[in-house]
Amino acid sequence: MMVSCSIKDCKSNWKKSSVINFYRFPVSNEKIVKYWIAATGRNNWTPCSDARICSLHFTDSDFYSSIEHNEKRLKSNVIPTQHVHANILEVLQQDTGHKIKEYNQNNGTSPEEQKLTSKQNDNQITSVVSKCFRCSIYNQLLLENERLRKEIEDLKILQEKRLNQQASMFRTIIHNKEAVLKKKLEMIKNKNKNLNKSIQQTGKNITNLKTVLKDLKRQNILRKDA
């Protein structure tokens, strides 16, 4: 089964040579998984066991290096914030509002304190919003880089295919020319063989004629000065 990113409009698919990794939804963590689902932009959707989000939607700080496995691993309790759907901001605002209300009820804070707390949480939301969108151009460049990389790979495959076709064509042409040359060479050899036989036969005939002339002269049938 092909592994692909669950976020809408993300075209990332798993490939053996790709540098993009894919991560399962943290379904056991109710506090975090809702943000992952919201980030996909899919309404009334529950991730299956094969659902993944690719590494393009996380920041470098969301990972840690695993010496044991010699790779970068996703930290726990992080959420996708890069090039994600705006639904995640609504969830963040709702959760922040609930937390403020709950905090005020439990601590009996004054209106001024409530405003200060609200402002602090607004700043927190603004920070998350900034984190979500400040790297959109960078993410687009990553996606464009991945697309170009794939095009280069496809061009290399196409070039190799064409080179193999040309090499095969040249081998066929050379083979056919070799066959023609071999045939001509064989014909020349046969002609030379026949010519040598003819020369040998002519030489024998001349020798025989000389012998006959000598016999005729010896028998005085033919004048000696002939």
JORA-V962441 format. One record per residue. N is the residue number from 0. PSI is psi in whole degrees, -180 to 180 (999 if undefined). BURIAL is + if it has 9 or more other C-alpha atoms within 8 Angstrom, else -. D_FIRST is the distance of its C-alpha to the first C-alpha in whole Angstrom. Layout:
<<N | PSI | BURIAL | D_FIRST> <N | PSI | BURIAL | D_FIRST>>
This chain:
<<0 | 134 | - | 0> <1 | 133 | - | 4> <2 | 127 | + | 6> <3 | 163 | + | 10> <4 | 138 | + | 13> <5 | -12 | + | 14> <6 | 133 | + | 18> <7 | 143 | - | 19> <8 | 0 | - | 20> <9 | 126 | - | 18> <10 | 11 | - | 16> <11 | 129 | - | 14> <12 | 147 | - | 11> <13 | 133 | + | 10> <14 | 152 | - | 12> <15 | -36 | - | 13> <16 | 3 | - | 17> <17 | 149 | - | 17> <18 | -2 | - | 19> <19 | 131 | + | 17> <20 | 162 | - | 16> <21 | 141 | + | 14> <22 | 138 | + | 15> <23 | 154 | + | 15> <24 | 136 | + | 17> <25 | 69 | - | 21> <26 | -23 | - | 21> <27 | -10 | - | 24> <28 | 95 | - | 26> <29 | -31 | - | 27> <30 | -28 | - | 29> <31 | -39 | + | 26> <32 | -31 | + | 23> <33 | -32 | + | 25> <34 | -38 | + | 26> <35 | -45 | + | 22> <36 | -43 | + | 21> <37 | -35 | + | 24> <38 | -26 | + | 23> <39 | -25 | + | 20> <40 | 15 | + | 23> <41 | 123 | + | 21> <42 | 142 | - | 24> <43 | 48 | - | 24> <44 | 138 | - | 20> <45 | 126 | - | 19> <46 | 136 | - | 16> <47 | 179 | - | 13> <48 | -21 | - | 12> <49 | -2 | - | 9> <50 | 141 | + | 11> <51 | 158 | + | 13> <52 | 135 | + | 16> <53 | 166 | + | 16> <54 | -12 | + | 19> <55 | -16 | + | 21> <56 | 13 | + | 22> <57 | 158 | + | 24> <58 | 167 | + | 27> <59 | -33 | - | 28> <60 | -11 | - | 30> <61 | -4 | + | 27> <62 | 159 | + | 26> <63 | 154 | + | 28> <64 | 128 | - | 28> <65 | 109 | + | 27> <66 | -36 | - | 30> <67 | -44 | - | 28> <68 | -1 | - | 25> <69 | 49 | - | 26> <70 | 167 | - | 24> <71 | 133 | - | 24> <72 | 149 | - | 23> <73 | 133 | + | 23> <74 | 155 | - | 26> <75 | 154 | - | 26> <76 | 20 | - | 28> <77 | 156 | - | 27> <78 | 152 | - | 25> <79 | 128 | + | 24> <80 | -5 | + | 27> <81 | 120 | + | 26> <82 | 48 | + | 25> <83 | 175 | + | 24> <84 | 150 | + | 25> <85 | -12 | + | 29> <86 | -31 | + | 28> <87 | -30 | + | 28> <88 | -38 | + | 32> <89 | -42 | - | 33> <90 | -43 | + | 31> <91 | -43 | + | 33> <92 | -42 | + | 36> <93 | -47 | - | 36> <94 | -40 | - | 36> <95 | -41 | + | 38> <96 | -43 | - | 41> <97 | -41 | - | 40> <98 | -40 | - | 41> <99 | -47 | + | 44> <100 | -45 | - | 45> <101 | -41 | - | 45> <102 | -44 | - | 47> <103 | -39 | + | 49> <104 | -40 | - | 50> <105 | -25 | - | 50> <106 | -4 | - | 52> <107 | 46 | - | 54> <108 | 155 | - | 54> <109 | 164 | - | 57> <110 | -38 | - | 56> <111 | -43 | - | 56> <112 | -38 | - | 54> <113 | -42 | + | 51> <114 | -41 | - | 51> <115 | -45 | - | 51> <116 | -42 | + | 48> <117 | -42 | + | 46> <118 | -41 | - | 47> <119 | -42 | - | 45> <120 | -33 | + | 42> <121 | -41 | - | 42> <122 | -37 | - | 42> <123 | -44 | - | 40> <124 | -43 | + | 38> <125 | -40 | - | 39> <126 | -42 | - | 38> <127 | -42 | + | 34> <128 | -44 | + | 34> <129 | -41 | - | 35> <130 | -35 | + | 33> <131 | -36 | + | 30> <132 | -12 | + | 32> <133 | -25 | - | 34> <134 | 21 | + | 31> <135 | -40 | + | 30> <136 | -42 | - | 31> <137 | -42 | - | 30> <138 | -39 | + | 26> <139 | -38 | - | 27> <140 | -38 | - | 28> <141 | -46 | + | 25> <142 | -41 | - | 22> <143 | -38 | - | 25> <144 | -41 | - | 25> <145 | -40 | - | 21> <146 | -44 | - | 22> <147 | -39 | - | 25> <148 | -42 | - | 23> <149 | -41 | - | 20> <150 | -40 | - | 23> <151 | -43 | - | 25> <152 | -44 | - | 22> <153 | -40 | - | 22> <154 | -39 | - | 26> <155 | -43 | - | 26> <156 | -44 | - | 24> <157 | -42 | - | 26> <158 | -44 | - | 29> <159 | -40 | - | 28> <160 | -44 | - | 27> <161 | -40 | - | 31> <162 | -40 | - | 33> <163 | -40 | - | 31> <164 | -44 | - | 33> <165 | -42 | - | 36> <166 | -42 | - | 36> <167 | -41 | - | 36> <168 | -44 | - | 38> <169 | -39 | - | 41> <170 | -40 | - | 40> <171 | -45 | - | 41> <172 | -47 | - | 44> <173 | -42 | - | 45> <174 | -44 | - | 45> <175 | -41 | - | 47> <176 | -39 | - | 50> <177 | -41 | - | 50> <178 | -43 | - | 50> <179 | -44 | - | 53> <180 | -40 | - | 55> <181 | -40 | - | 55> <182 | -44 | - | 56> <183 | -41 | - | 59> <184 | -40 | - | 60> <185 | -39 | - | 60> <186 | -41 | - | 63> <187 | -41 | - | 65> <188 | -44 | - | 65> <189 | -41 | - | 66> <190 | -43 | - | 69> <191 | -38 | - | 70> <192 | -45 | - | 70> <193 | -39 | - | 72> <194 | -41 | - | 74> <195 | -41 | - | 75> <196 | -42 | - | 76> <197 | -41 | - | 78> <198 | -43 | - | 80> <199 | -43 | - | 81> <200 | -40 | - | 82> <201 | -41 | - | 84> <202 | -42 | - | 85> <203 | -40 | - | 86> <204 | -42 | - | 88> <205 | -43 | - | 90> <206 | -43 | - | 91> <207 | -41 | - | 92> <208 | -41 | - | 94> <209 | -41 | - | 96> <210 | -41 | - | 97> <211 | -43 | - | 98> <212 | -42 | + | 100> <213 | -43 | - | 102> <214 | -41 | - | 103> <215 | -41 | + | 105> <216 | -39 | + | 106> <217 | -33 | - | 107> <218 | 9 | - | 109> <219 | 21 | - | 111> <220 | -31 | - | 109> <221 | 135 | + | 107> <222 | 147 | - | 109> <223 | -29 | - | 108> <224 | 5 | - | 108> <225 | 999 | - | 106>>
